[in-house]
Amino acid sequence: MDLAQDRVLDEPTNLMQDRLLAPSLEPALDATLESALDMALNQYHRESPLPAARAAASLERLLAGVLATSWPEVAWRFSPLTGDGYPVELGFTSTGEAIRYTVECAGPLGEPACRLDRALDAVADLAGGDRNGDPLRHLDPHLDRLRHVQSAGRLDYGAWISGRHGPDGDAFKLYAEVPQGGPPAADDWVRDAVGHWPLLTTRSPILRMIGLDAGTGRLELYFRADGLEPWEVYRLMGLVGLAEQAGDLLELVETLSDRPAARRLPFTQAGFSVSVGPAGTPAVFSLFGLARTAIGPDALIRRRLLDVAGRLGWPLRHYAAVSAPLTGPEGPPSPMPAPTRHGMLSIVAAPGLPPQLHVGLRPP
């Protein structure tokens, strides 16, 4: 799971070849990036200098359209990716300390319909080739379907890119917008991926975005499902073979929100995703909603996540460092909470593992 799910809810939430300096030299971060992002990268650098250097180099390439725009006064506040338009969201997970982010692949003047190809060009470049060469050739069948789906209607943002940089290398993922209105090609893709049974019995969830892992070709389908109820979570997880983990997932939702989730989820808007690989590989399920509606303002979100991390042994050192400026007055969740730097809160269920946390954060 990754952190581009904000747009699913309509809220304004190893390919790369190493470009490292010699090990005896300290990698330098790129001073051309915007100050909040540069400060976050410096926090990462203190504990993970080599992944941070690779992340900075990748971000410079991925954000080339933002950095070179002819409209610089809005370059860092035009994106629907985050609440205030910032074109980068950082991601943190309970599964490890890799550096994660999701970014815009073009500047404010980039046409949404052209952004998928812009994203592919950037990822191919980071993979050490061009889009017509070997690095992404294995994605061609999926890309043909994505283009067909996107041609069916108007797009708002088109595509985003996420990156992950850790000790084991780097990986990238494409996020492609699905036009509103439920194009038939998208419905066909859902049936091919998760079967012909209806996902929900009382209504049809709305497919809003398709994720594609650039290295493995694994797909992730992101749905909006307002009013999602706990019994429906059991149903959805049962359809993908994860029914036995539904209770643990909802228990973690209760722990993070400090509210019961047996009868009602603590999200005013909710969504879910299903990640599928080649036939025979297990599916992964995620439930997500806005962190501010589940927990409250930024300071309370930060304290709650770090408290739970301490009890459960989650490695959130990077999160603690990057989110440090958000300490301050706390308050309870509100029916109309103020915007926060935190974006989407996701709980992920994968076979054989305890539920996992993912949270998005606009660099503070």
ZAMARGU-4260 file (C-alpha; in steps of 0.2 Angstrom, whole numbers, plus 5000, padded with zeros to 4 digits):
<rodrens>
0) 5000/5000/5000 | 5005/5018/4997 | 4999/5035/5001 | 4990/5042/4986 | 4973/5038/4992
5) 4968/5056/4997 | 4961/5059/4979 | 4951/5043/4980 | 4941/5052/4993 | 4941/5068/4983
10) 4950/5078/4997 | 4960/5094/4991 | 4980/5064/5005 | 5071/4990/4963 | 5071/4999/4947
15) 5083/5014/4950 | 5101/5011/4947 | 5111/5018/4961 | 5118/5036/4959 | 5128/5036/4974
20) 5144/5044/4978 | 5159/5034/4983 | 5155/5026/5000 | 5169/5037/5008 | 5160/5053/5003
25) 5145/5060/5012 | 5131/5061/4999 | 5125/5079/4997 | 5106/5083/4996 | 5099/5094/4983
30) 5097/5112/4988 | 5085/5116/4973 | 5070/5107/4981 | 5058/5117/4991 | 5063/5121/5009
35) 5050/5110/5018 | 5054/5095/5007 | 5073/5098/5009 | 5071/5099/5028 | 5062/5082/5028
40) 5076/5075/5017 | 5089/5081/5029 | 5080/5073/5044 | 5080/5056/5034 | 5099/5059/5030
45) 5103/5059/5048 | 5098/5040/5050 | 5098/5034/5032 | 5111/5044/5022 | 5112/5033/5007
50) 5094/5030/5004 | 5091/5049/5007 | 5104/5054/4994 | 5095/5042/4982 | 5078/5049/4986
55) 5084/5067/4983 | 5091/5062/4966 | 5075/5054/4961 | 5064/5068/4968 | 5074/5080/4957
60) 5070/5070/4942 | 5052/5066/4946 | 5048/5084/4951 | 5057/5091/4935 | 5041/5098/4928
65) 5037/5107/4945 | 5054/5114/4946 | 5055/5120/4928 | 5037/5127/4927 | 5034/5144/4919
70) 5022/5147/4933 | 5033/5146/4949 | 5022/5156/4960 | 5010/5141/4961 | 5022/5127/4958
75) 5021/5121/4976 | 5002/5124/4979 | 4993/5118/4964 | 4991/5099/4967 | 4976/5089/4973
80) 4988/5077/4981 | 4988/5087/4997 | 4976/5098/5006 | 4985/5114/5003 | 4991/5110/4985
85) 5009/5104/4990 | 5015/5092/4976 | 5023/5080/4987 | 5016/5068/5001 | 5028/5058/5012
90) 5023/5041/5017 | 5027/5031/5033 | 5023/5013/5037 | 5024/5001/5052 | 5034/4989/5041
95) 5050/4998/5040 | 5060/5014/5039 | 5061/5015/5020 | 5059/5033/5013 | 5042/5034/5004
100) 5034/5048/4995 | 5021/5052/4981 | 5023/5066/4969 | 5016/5075/4955 | 5024/5070/4938
105) 5021/5087/4929 | 5020/5105/4934 | 5004/5116/4936 | 5002/5118/4917 | 5004/5100/4912
110) 4988/5092/4904 | 4981/5078/4915 | 4978/5067/4899 | 4997/5068/4896 | 5003/5064/4913
115) 5003/5045/4913 | 5016/5046/4899 | 5026/5059/4908 | 5026/5048/4923 | 5032/5033/4913
120) 5046/5043/4905 | 5052/5048/4922 | 5052/5030/4929 | 5060/5023/4914 | 5074/5036/4915
125) 5077/5032/4934 | 5077/5013/4928 | 5092/5017/4917 | 5083/5016/4900 | 5069/5024/4890
130) 5051/5019/4890 | 5053/5009/4874 | 5067/4999/4880 | 5068/4984/4892 | 5065/4993/4910
135) 5046/4994/4908 | 5042/4982/4893 | 5034/4970/4905 | 5021/4983/4909 | 5014/4985/4891
140) 4998/4975/4893 | 4993/4985/4909 | 4998/5001/4901 | 4987/4998/4886 | 4972/4995/4897
145) 4976/5010/4908 | 4976/5021/4892 | 4960/5014/4887 | 4952/5017/4904 | 4958/5035/4904
150) 4952/5039/4887 | 4934/5036/4893 | 4932/5053/4902 | 4939/5069/4909 | 4954/5068/4920
155) 4958/5080/4935 | 4976/5075/4939 | 4980/5060/4927 | 4994/5051/4936 | 5006/5052/4951
160) 5022/5043/4955 | 5027/5035/4972 | 5045/5031/4976 | 5052/5020/4990 | 5071/5020/4995
165) 5078/5008/5007 | 5094/4998/5011 | 5088/4985/4998 | 5086/4997/4984 | 5073/5008/4976
170) 5056/5005/4969 | 5043/5015/4960 | 5024/5014/4957 | 5012/5023/4945 | 4995/5029/4950
175) 4983/5032/4936 | 4966/5041/4938 | 4950/5033/4933 | 4938/5045/4925 | 4922/5048/4935
180) 4907/5039/4928 | 4913/5021/4929 | 4919/5017/4912 | 4915/4999/4906 | 4933/4996/4903
185) 4937/4999/4922 | 4922/4988/4927 | 4930/4974/4916 | 4946/4976/4925 | 4939/4975/4942
190) 4930/4958/4937 | 4946/4951/4930 | 4956/4956/4945 | 4944/4951/4960 | 4931/4940/4952
195) 4912/4942/4946 | 4905/4943/4964 | 4898/4961/4968 | 4910/4969/4980 | 4896/4976/4990
200) 4878/4970/4991 | 4869/4987/4994 | 4878/4998/4981 | 4893/4998/4970 | 4909/5006/4976
205) 4917/5018/4964 | 4934/5014/4957 | 4944/5030/4957 | 4962/5025/4954 | 4973/5011/4949
210) 4991/5008/4955 | 5004/4999/4945 | 5020/4993/4953 | 5034/4997/4940 | 5045/4983/4945
215) 5033/4968/4948 | 5018/4973/4938 | 5007/4971/4953 | 4990/4980/4952 | 4981/4989/4966
220) 4963/4995/4964 | 4957/5010/4974 | 4938/5012/4978 | 4928/5025/4987 | 4914/5018/4997
225) 4906/5031/5008 | 4896/5024/5023 | 4906/5008/5023 | 4901/4998/5038 | 4911/4985/5048
230) 4901/4970/5042 | 4905/4976/5024 | 4924/4976/5028 | 4922/4957/5033 | 4913/4954/5017
235) 4927/4963/5006 | 4941/4954/5015 | 4932/4937/5013 | 4931/4940/4995 | 4950/4941/4994
240) 4954/4927/5006 | 4957/4938/5021 | 4942/4935/5032 | 4951/4929/5047 | 4961/4945/5048
245) 4946/4957/5048 | 4944/4957/5066 | 4962/4961/5069 | 4961/4975/5056 | 4946/4983/5065
250) 4954/4981/5082 | 4969/4992/5075 | 4956/5005/5069 | 4949/5006/5086 | 4966/5007/5094
255) 4972/5021/5083 | 4955/5031/5083 | 4952/5028/5102 | 4934/5024/5097 | 4924/5008/5095
260) 4923/5001/5077 | 4912/4986/5079 | 4896/4995/5073 | 4903/5011/5064 | 4919/5016/5056
265) 4928/5032/5063 | 4929/5039/5045 | 4917/5052/5038 | 4923/5046/5021 | 4930/5029/5018
270) 4939/5019/5004 | 4947/5002/5002 | 4960/4995/4990 | 4963/4977/4984 | 4981/4973/4978
275) 4983/4958/4966 | 4997/4950/4958 | 4999/4936/4945 | 4987/4921/4947 | 4990/4911/4962
280) 4998/4925/4972 | 4989/4931/4988 | 4979/4948/4988 | 4982/4962/5000 | 4968/4973/5007
285) 4968/4990/5014 | 4955/5001/5023 | 4958/5020/5023 | 4951/5037/5028 | 4957/5054/5033
290) 4968/5054/5048 | 4960/5070/5054 | 4942/5063/5055 | 4948/5047/5063 | 4960/5055/5076
295) 4960/5074/5076 | 4972/5088/5073 | 4990/5085/5069 | 4997/5086/5086 | 4985/5072/5092
300) 4988/5062/5077 | 5007/5062/5080 | 5005/5058/5098 | 4993/5044/5095 | 5003/5036/5081
305) 5019/5037/5092 | 5011/5030/5107 | 5004/5015/5097 | 5021/5013/5089 | 5029/5012/5106
310) 5017/4998/5112 | 5017/4988/5096 | 5036/4990/5092 | 5033/4999/5075 | 5049/5007/5068
315) 5043/5025/5066 | 5059/5035/5070 | 5059/5044/5053 | 5041/5049/5056 | 5045/5055/5073
320) 5059/5066/5067 | 5050/5073/5051 | 5034/5077/5061 | 5042/5085/5075 | 5036/5103/5070
325) 5018/5097/5072 | 5019/5096/5091 | 5007/5108/5099 | 4989/5109/5106 | 4978/5094/5105
330) 4959/5092/5103 | 4947/5079/5100 | 4940/5074/5082 | 4928/5087/5075 | 4913/5085/5063
335) 4922/5098/5053 | 4940/5097/5057 | 4953/5109/5051 | 4965/5104/5037 | 4980/5095/5043
340) 4997/5090/5037 | 4992/5072/5039 | 4983/5065/5025 | 4976/5047/5023 | 4977/5034/5037
345) 4977/5016/5030 | 4976/4999/5039 | 4983/4985/5028 | 4980/4967/5029 | 4992/4955/5021
350) 4992/4936/5022 | 5002/4929/5037 | 5006/4947/5045 | 4998/4957/5058 | 4988/4973/5052
355) 5000/4987/5046 | 4999/5006/5047 | 5002/5018/5033 | 5000/5036/5035 | 5003/5051/5023
360) 5011/5067/5028 | 5013/5084/5019 | 5031/5089/5024 | 5028/5101/5038
</rodrens>
